[in-house]
Amino acid sequence: MQTLRPEPLTPGGFALFGDVLDATGDFRLINDGLCRRHHDRARLDFGDGRPGISIFHAEPRALPYHFDLIERHPEGSQAFLPMAAHPFLVIVSPDPQAVPRAFLTNGSQGINLHRGTWHGVLTPLQSPGIFAVVDRIGSTPNLEEYRYTQPWTVLAP
């Protein structure tokens, strides 16, 4: 059995794959000093398409979690912003032949996957699995999938 243990999601650990979206670090005060703006947190990339915001409602999964499918979007980045404060699992890989990595968000983080990053499907760990997704809308195909010959299992941390 091929197994992974999820790592905590940190900007340094996730940098190869994308951006961590959270309200930490530098900010500036706006709205009469009542709001902290953590400015320009993601490298959005829509190629020749346009940005779109969609709402995804995914079924929750449980650990241990088994998967054999990863995918990528060669034409643009893809950001996942949870609409409920629950941790979710993020699976990424530099390429299909590499050992994938699993990250566990802390419940107040979103992610932005860089263009072309191989990743698992949206994996909330509790209901409701509702996310705002910011990604490329365009007329050309923007999805490639890869199935592992042997499934992977993500164990509890």
Secondary structure, DSSP 8 states (H G I E B T S, - for coil): -EEE--EE--HHHHTTTEEEE-S-S--EEETTTTEEE---------TTSEEEEEEEEE----SSEEEEEEEE-TT--EEEEESSS--EEEEEESSTTS--EEEE--SS-EEEE-TT-EE---EESSS-EEEEEEEEE-SS---EEEEEEEEEEE---
